């Protein structure tokens, strides 16, 4: 989710990446728009469905909600720092913003059981102590948390003692990945890296080049693990997520330095600009499409079709919406719940 930022102050590349992240998240969430009940048959993926399912595991699974989480961390710093410049109390204001997000998330649970909003709101509170900390201090925490997370995954993959299973499961949970991405995004914004991509493009290019062979290696590993039906598939996907996110983000930031590419992706930026509205709307549109198609289960082929249809609808709707309004409907409500009737410059 992104704070409500005046149109002229927005960083377009962030909106584009946020829009692309929403598209990627669809490939994971669409299956969840059908509530599975006891006794329901779940078909085994074969042929093209098996291939698509594996490709989603390689290129999408955990990657795009991680990018979304990174952007949430960026948004936290932008929101809080601007609140402080206005003379507001940034941490108190952001806490209220998180509480309102939690309320919105709880309501969304009744529409989509797999919503990430309540978790985002609760995990977001862990960022508050880092607002006053130095970037160097936050970076040490980020390295430590990432190291523990990756080591725990490796230990589980190589056969950790069963007595430590519950501890390791807690460490490698998606909540840990979400928080470390929150923190990474926050530090990127606080160090002003987000606004100075052009100055750091050589270093960012090295990150992209350096992470590419690692991503390729994990892609091959994931492919063979999926083909063999390995029990460790989810752990392998999790282990490969951090380098994949590094590659995706560094590549996207470099590409979006070019004005022509930014212009090409302007419709996607509109989707990202009203991310909260579109995230919630995805579950409504998806459920409607699934109902019209008369599906009882959603195959990987169906996932691709439905995800693309939803995103096309959202591109059209978002583009039209911003011809008449400056803010998405749920963003407007979120802003009101955060500030009340107070006027914000």
Helices and strands as residue ranges (DSSP letters): G 7-9, H 12-29, G 30-33, H 48-59, H 63-85, H 90-109, H 117-124, G 125-130, H 135-157, G 162-164, H 165-171, H 174-190, G 194-196, H 201-228, H 233-239, H 241-255, H 259-264, H 266-273, H 275-293, H 300-321, H 329-339
